Amino acid sequence: MDHPPASTQATAPAGVLRPVTAIILAGSRPGVDPLAQAAGVKTKALVPIAGRPMVDHVARTLLAHPRIGTIILMAQEPEALADHPQTQWLWDEPNIHFHASGAGISQSLRDWMDAQGDGQANNGQLNNSLPALVTTADNVLLTGDMLDVFLARAMGADIAAAMVERNILMRAYPQSRRTWLKFRGGAWSGANLFWLGGEGARPALDKWREIEQNRKKGWKIISAFGLKLLLGAALGLLTVEQAMAGAGRRLGVARARIISMPMAEACIDADKPDDIRLIEEIMARSPYADGASPTEMGERPSAATTGPVGPS
């Protein structure tokens, strides 16, 4: 099966919950990407994992989820995806739209929001394009279960970010190397799932754009977040939830939320060759090792490490 036909996309029951837009960040950082170079492809999103480009895995999972409506694929060179035989189907899929991204993530998201209309809010939404879930093309282990957890916990927030606590990952995959942020009560790693709840997210994108532009000026970052918040986080005086709430206030957001993910796989993305090897090992142990994705088989896999879903 080259790609899931449009008619197979699951839809939510009428009148239950409105569809959520999903945005896949499939752009490239400045310079040569070592994974893309080693694989001989134009962009990282096309690097093969288990025989298929990264972005192909992510797009299929999102297409099959009943809460996901339109999918926006952001890339500096969308035509690179059209030229690849395993991703040409993305152009033909009516529920997927391409958006040429700019130099920074926050600016690209802001440009996309502006492109939806005249920028005027309608009951907290922008031309029905928000809320939106944001993920990345290298989030290859994304599953329907992860989306269920994230969407349930993100609802009502202006912005949200998914994270995994270190003990959850280490119990399942002690060989995995992640970047950890230490807070009171634990260390956390990002899970490449983010939430734009509505017009309330706009101030955060504007502020983050300033931070991206001044990332080499330390005093600008201190000014943006405040010395008290940065010291509290650095010294482990704040929990991750307290730090997120404080950052949200500094970014001009009333409702900022951390989504604690119970699946270890949620924070394993494909940044390094070791990551790809681990991801392929995880896929090989799954019931879908014959090449068919869980979504194509009409099933939702439970991650091996999924535990009880507690409060976010």
C-alpha distance (Angstrom), angle and dihedral (degrees) to the residues before:
residue distance angle dihedral
M1 . . .
D2 3.78 . .
H3 3.76 95.6 .
P4 3.79 139.7 -18.7
P5 3.79 109.3 -90.9
A6 3.77 115.9 -122.5
S7 3.78 91.7 -111.9
T8 3.81 91.7 64.7
Q9 3.79 95.9 59.8
A10 3.79 109.0 117.5
T11 3.77 117.7 -122.8
A12 3.75 130.8 -156.8
P13 3.82 117.3 -111.8
A14 3.78 111.3 -91.0
G15 3.77 114.5 -92.6
V16 3.80 96.1 12.5
L17 3.80 108.8 93.5
R18 3.78 128.5 -16.2
P19 3.81 117.5 -117.2
V20 3.78 119.5 -93.3
T21 3.79 121.3 -135.4
A22 3.81 113.4 -125.6
I23 3.80 121.8 -151.6
I24 3.81 120.5 -161.0
L25 3.80 113.8 -159.9
A26 3.80 102.9 -146.3
G27 3.78 100.3 159.7
S28 3.78 131.0 119.3
R29 3.77 132.5 -115.3
P30 3.80 118.6 -123.3
G31 3.79 113.3 -77.4
V32 3.78 132.2 21.8
D33 3.79 115.8 -34.6
P34 3.83 107.8 -135.4
L35 3.81 94.3 -148.6
A36 3.80 92.9 50.9
Q37 3.79 91.2 45.1
A38 3.80 92.6 50.6
A39 3.81 91.3 48.2
G40 3.80 93.4 46.0
V41 3.81 94.7 -124.0
K42 3.80 131.0 129.7
T43 3.79 98.1 -119.0
K44 3.80 139.3 15.0
A45 3.81 92.5 -111.0
L46 3.83 87.8 68.1
V47 3.81 96.3 53.0
P48 3.83 106.0 123.3
I49 3.79 120.6 -117.8
A50 3.81 117.6 -179.6
G51 3.79 88.7 -9.4
R52 3.79 98.2 -52.3
P53 3.82 134.3 84.7
M54 3.80 115.4 -95.3
V55 3.78 93.9 -117.0
D56 3.80 91.4 51.6
H57 3.82 91.3 62.4
V58 3.80 93.3 49.0
A59 3.81 95.3 45.1
R60 3.81 93.0 51.2
T61 3.80 92.5 50.8
L62 3.80 92.3 50.1
L63 3.81 93.8 45.4
A64 3.79 91.7 55.3
H65 3.81 96.9 49.9
P66 3.83 114.1 101.8
R67 3.81 93.8 -140.7
I68 3.80 96.3 52.7
G69 3.79 118.2 91.2
T70 3.78 120.6 167.1
I71 3.81 118.6 13.4
I72 3.80 119.1 -148.8
L73 3.81 116.7 -157.6
M74 3.80 111.6 -158.4
A75 3.79 119.0 -163.1
Q76 3.80 136.9 144.3
E77 3.81 89.7 -128.9
P78 3.81 109.3 28.4
E79 3.80 89.8 171.1
A80 3.82 89.2 69.3
L81 3.80 88.1 68.1
A82 3.80 91.4 48.9
D83 3.80 91.0 54.1
H84 3.81 94.3 56.0
P85 3.83 114.5 88.0
Q86 3.82 93.4 -141.1
T87 3.79 95.2 51.2
Q88 3.80 101.9 37.6
W89 3.79 87.9 97.0
L90 3.81 89.6 68.8
W91 3.81 89.0 71.0
D92 3.80 92.1 53.2
E93 3.80 95.9 46.7
P94 3.85 106.7 101.3
N95 3.80 93.2 -151.6
I96 3.81 92.9 57.6
H97 3.80 121.8 77.6
F98 3.80 128.4 -178.3
H99 3.78 125.6 -132.3
A100 3.80 121.6 -173.0
S101 3.79 106.3 -127.4
G102 3.78 127.3 -143.9
A103 3.78 134.4 -139.5
G104 3.80 98.2 -67.1
I105 3.79 135.3 36.1
S106 3.80 96.1 -127.1
Q107 3.81 92.1 48.5
S108 3.80 91.3 47.9
L109 3.79 91.7 51.5
R110 3.79 91.0 45.8
D111 3.81 90.9 49.9
W112 3.79 90.1 50.3
M113 3.80 91.7 51.0
D114 3.79 90.5 49.9
A115 3.81 91.1 48.7
Q116 3.80 91.5 59.4
G117 3.78 92.2 73.9
D118 3.76 143.8 -54.5
G119 3.79 93.3 -38.5
Q120 3.80 94.2 -106.6
A121 3.78 114.9 137.4
N122 3.79 120.1 -126.3
N123 3.80 110.7 -160.1
G124 3.79 89.6 -32.5
Q125 3.78 94.2 -49.2
L126 3.79 131.0 100.8
N127 3.82 109.9 -134.0
N128 3.82 88.9 -41.0
S129 3.83 90.5 -67.6
L130 3.78 93.1 113.7
P131 2.94 142.5 105.8
A132 3.78 94.5 57.7
L133 3.77 133.9 -177.3
V134 3.80 114.0 -145.0
T135 3.79 123.5 -156.4
T136 3.80 138.1 153.9
A137 3.79 135.3 -108.3
D138 3.81 90.3 -118.9
N139 3.83 93.4 57.5
V140 3.79 87.9 100.4
L141 3.82 98.2 155.6
L142 3.80 92.3 58.9
T143 3.82 111.0 136.4
G144 3.76 137.8 -176.2
D145 3.81 89.6 -107.3
M146 3.79 91.0 57.5
L147 3.78 90.4 49.9
D148 3.81 90.5 49.4
V149 3.80 92.3 54.2
F150 3.79 95.2 43.3
L151 3.79 96.4 46.4
A152 3.80 93.5 46.8
R153 3.79 92.4 52.0
A154 3.80 98.8 38.6
M155 3.80 96.5 55.1
G156 3.79 110.9 113.2
A157 3.81 95.4 22.8
D158 3.80 124.1 114.0
I159 3.80 90.7 -146.9
A160 3.79 131.4 1.8
A161 3.79 138.0 175.8
A162 3.80 128.4 -160.1
M163 3.80 119.9 -131.5
V164 3.80 138.1 174.1
E165 3.81 123.4 -139.7
R166 3.81 113.0 -124.7
N167 3.82 97.4 -119.6
I168 3.80 90.7 58.0
L169 3.80 91.8 56.3
M170 3.80 97.0 39.3
R171 3.80 93.1 53.1
A172 3.78 91.0 55.7
Y173 3.82 104.6 29.4
P174 3.81 111.8 15.8
Q175 3.81 89.9 168.0
S176 3.81 92.6 62.7
R177 3.79 115.7 106.2
R178 3.80 115.2 -149.3
T179 3.77 137.0 164.4
W180 3.81 108.3 -106.2
L181 3.79 129.1 -155.2
K182 3.79 110.6 -155.3
F183 3.79 119.7 -140.8
R184 3.77 135.1 160.9
G185 3.78 105.9 -70.4
G186 3.78 98.7 19.8
A187 3.79 151.6 -18.5
W188 3.78 120.7 -89.2
S189 3.80 139.0 -160.2
G190 3.79 126.9 -159.0
A191 3.79 119.9 -105.0
N192 3.83 102.2 -157.5
L193 3.79 94.2 -116.6
F194 3.79 117.9 117.1
W195 3.79 136.1 171.3
L196 3.78 133.6 -140.5
G197 3.79 104.1 -171.0
G198 3.79 99.9 -174.9
E199 3.76 141.3 -69.2
G200 3.81 88.0 -26.0
A201 3.82 88.1 74.0
R202 3.79 93.7 60.8
P203 3.86 97.3 83.1
A204 3.81 90.0 52.7
L205 3.81 91.9 52.9
D206 3.79 91.1 48.3
K207 3.80 92.2 49.8
W208 3.79 93.3 44.0
R209 3.79 89.9 52.1
E210 3.81 88.3 58.3
I211 3.81 90.4 49.4
E212 3.83 91.3 50.4
Q213 3.79 90.5 50.8
N214 3.82 91.7 49.6
R215 3.81 99.3 35.8
K216 3.83 91.5 126.7
K217 3.80 92.4 53.2
G218 3.78 106.1 80.5
W219 3.79 95.2 -168.7
K220 3.81 90.3 56.6
I221 3.80 90.7 56.4
I222 3.81 91.1 47.3
S223 3.78 88.8 50.0
A224 3.80 91.8 50.4
F225 3.79 97.2 50.5
G226 3.78 101.4 23.2
L227 3.79 127.9 -116.5
K228 3.81 93.2 -104.0
L229 3.80 93.1 56.5
L230 3.81 94.4 44.7
L231 3.80 93.2 48.4
G232 3.79 92.0 45.7
A233 3.78 90.9 53.6
A234 3.83 94.9 41.9
L235 3.81 93.1 50.1
G236 3.79 94.0 46.5
L237 3.79 93.4 -115.1
L238 3.80 94.2 128.0
T239 3.77 131.6 60.9
V240 3.79 116.0 -127.5
E241 3.81 89.2 -105.6
Q242 3.81 92.2 52.2
A243 3.79 91.2 48.0
M244 3.81 91.7 50.5
A245 3.80 92.5 48.4
G246 3.80 90.5 49.4
A247 3.79 92.4 47.3
G248 3.79 89.6 49.2
R249 3.79 91.8 54.7
R250 3.81 90.9 49.7
L251 3.80 89.6 49.3
G252 3.79 91.6 50.9
V253 3.80 95.8 -107.6
A254 3.78 122.2 134.8
R255 3.81 98.4 -162.2
A256 3.81 114.8 36.9
R257 3.77 117.4 161.2
I258 3.81 141.1 -174.7
I259 3.80 113.8 -143.0
S260 3.79 110.8 -149.0
M261 3.80 107.8 -147.5
P262 3.82 118.3 -151.2
M263 3.82 93.9 -158.1
A264 3.80 117.1 88.9
E265 3.80 90.6 -154.5
A266 3.80 90.8 63.2
C267 3.81 92.3 81.2
I268 3.80 97.9 42.8
D269 3.78 108.2 100.2
A270 3.79 130.0 162.6
D271 3.79 106.1 -98.3
K272 3.81 100.8 128.1
P273 3.83 138.2 26.5
D274 3.82 88.8 -104.6
D275 3.80 89.2 56.0
I276 3.79 91.3 53.4
R277 3.80 91.9 50.1
L278 3.81 91.0 50.7
I279 3.81 92.6 46.2
E280 3.80 91.3 51.3
E281 3.82 90.3 48.7
I282 3.80 90.0 52.4
M283 3.80 91.0 48.1
A284 3.81 91.8 47.9
R285 3.82 90.2 55.9
S286 3.80 92.4 51.0
P287 3.82 125.3 93.5
Y288 3.81 87.3 -109.5
A289 3.80 98.4 63.5
D290 3.81 90.4 121.0
G291 3.77 88.6 77.7
A292 3.79 101.2 -96.8
S293 3.76 113.5 120.0
P294 3.82 120.4 -128.9
T295 3.79 89.9 -113.5
E296 3.81 93.6 53.4
M297 3.80 89.3 54.0
G298 3.78 91.6 52.1
E299 3.79 93.5 -116.4
R300 3.77 137.3 116.2
P301 3.82 113.4 -138.3
S302 3.77 119.7 -145.3
A303 3.79 112.1 -134.1
A304 3.79 111.4 -117.4
T305 3.75 91.2 -118.6
T306 3.78 98.9 45.5
G307 3.77 110.1 134.3
P308 3.77 135.3 176.4
V309 3.76 113.0 -46.5
G310 3.77 108.5 -120.6
P311 3.77 131.4 176.9
S312 3.79 116.3 -56.2
